[in-house]
Amino acid sequence: MRGSLARCPNGSDQAIGRTQAETIRGAERAIEPVAPVLHAFHLHAKFVPTTKMSRRKNPYAKPDHLTRAAKDAGFPARSVFKLEEIDRRTRLFRGGMRVLDLGAAPGSWSLYALTRIGLAGKLLAVDLEEMAAPLPPNAVFLRADVFAIEDDLAGRFAPYDVVLSDMAPKTTGNRPTDQARSFELFMRALAVAARLGAPGGSFVGKIFMSDDLPLARAELRRLYATERLIRPSGTRAVSTEIFAVGQGKHR
Ligand SMILES: C[S@@+](CC[C@H](N)C(=O)[O-])C[C@H]1O[C@@H](n2cnc3c(N)ncnc32)[C@H](O)[C@@H]1O
């Protein structure tokens, strides 16, 4: 059964496609076939925003080809292609790793990470909203606010080899407000990673570009041996988001 398209819990570029129950009914079964499908997709397709797309009144309103591709590969949201590209460029994951996914709903990043860490890995997913489907036994979902969650809960599988944050605020339309909230979410995720991340581990955090970006990057450089910015090709042309990646966490 093909599901209907739906927006991300916080209104950004997400879509619910093939129902998650169908996708990860017995998530172990879905784990193996999904990543090859994505890699095959990337061999044959590249996201090039067209002038027509950028002129569209609301580019989030209609499913684009990446939304449909994600759905066909069994992921609830097109965001999976962003993490796949970041992973390809930074070699983020290995089998057996422990991963903390902050801002995990509806679940594309968690599902992708699970395909990469395998059943020997562990993943804790955290979000204000529910995930679109149950996770496999080696993953746990916590419905919580990242500003309120205690380390003993968030640290369930710590120390984490990889801390992910695709968190985004509910946008207000007021750019400075949205940028400030995105900065706060990024810095909070980084603070969690500072406490619960494993030495040598990695961090990926989404942030809306603003004058605060250099501050965020400086903090990332303080905590990690290497720091870089990645704007995946699947990012919508209208979006100001970028991903800051730290690798080689200091002790
Ligand atoms: C872009 S969506 C994440 C998409 C997800 N990575 C995926 O691939 O399915 C951003 C998420 O951040 C979550 N979020 C925003 N503020 C949060 C907070 N304070 N604590 C936890 N989650 C938060 C939202 O609820 C939303 O689900």
PDBQT file of the ligand as one rigid body, heavy atoms in Angstrom, charges set to zero:
ROOT
HETATM    1  C1  LIG A 301      13.630  18.144   9.888  1.00  0.00    +0.000 C 
HETATM    2  S1  LIG A 301      12.799  17.235  11.145  1.00  0.00    +0.000 S 
HETATM    3  C2  LIG A 301      13.894  15.845  11.356  1.00  0.00    +0.000 C 
HETATM    4  C3  LIG A 301      13.802  14.835  10.246  1.00  0.00    +0.000 C 
HETATM    5  C4  LIG A 301      14.508  13.538  10.570  1.00  0.00    +0.000 C 
HETATM    6  N1  LIG A 301      15.955  13.729  10.646  1.00  0.00    +0.000 N 
HETATM    7  C5  LIG A 301      14.232  12.502   9.518  1.00  0.00    +0.000 C 
HETATM    8  O1  LIG A 301      15.118  12.222   8.721  1.00  0.00    +0.000 OA
HETATM    9  O2  LIG A 301      13.121  11.971   9.506  1.00  0.00    +0.000 OA
HETATM   10  C6  LIG A 301      13.218  18.194  12.564  1.00  0.00    +0.000 C 
HETATM   11  C7  LIG A 301      12.748  17.590  13.870  1.00  0.00    +0.000 C 
HETATM   12  O3  LIG A 301      13.317  18.314  14.962  1.00  0.00    +0.000 OA
HETATM   13  C8  LIG A 301      12.429  18.111  16.034  1.00  0.00    +0.000 C 
HETATM   14  N2  LIG A 301      12.707  19.050  17.136  1.00  0.00    +0.000 N 
HETATM   15  C9  LIG A 301      12.642  20.406  17.105  1.00  0.00    +0.000 A 
HETATM   16  N3  LIG A 301      12.906  20.919  18.319  1.00  0.00    +0.000 NA
HETATM   17  C10 LIG A 301      13.163  19.858  19.146  1.00  0.00    +0.000 A 
HETATM   18  C11 LIG A 301      13.481  19.758  20.528  1.00  0.00    +0.000 A 
HETATM   19  N4  LIG A 301      13.588  20.835  21.324  1.00  0.00    +0.000 N 
HETATM   20  N5  LIG A 301      13.682  18.526  21.055  1.00  0.00    +0.000 NA
HETATM   21  C12 LIG A 301      13.552  17.420  20.271  1.00  0.00    +0.000 A 
HETATM   22  N6  LIG A 301      13.235  17.453  18.954  1.00  0.00    +0.000 NA
HETATM   23  C13 LIG A 301      13.048  18.668  18.384  1.00  0.00    +0.000 A 
HETATM   24  C14 LIG A 301      11.067  18.342  15.407  1.00  0.00    +0.000 C 
HETATM   25  O4  LIG A 301      10.028  17.816  16.202  1.00  0.00    +0.000 OA
HETATM   26  C15 LIG A 301      11.232  17.635  14.059  1.00  0.00    +0.000 C 
HETATM   27  O5  LIG A 301      10.716  16.339  14.068  1.00  0.00    +0.000 OA
ENDROOT
TORSDOF 0
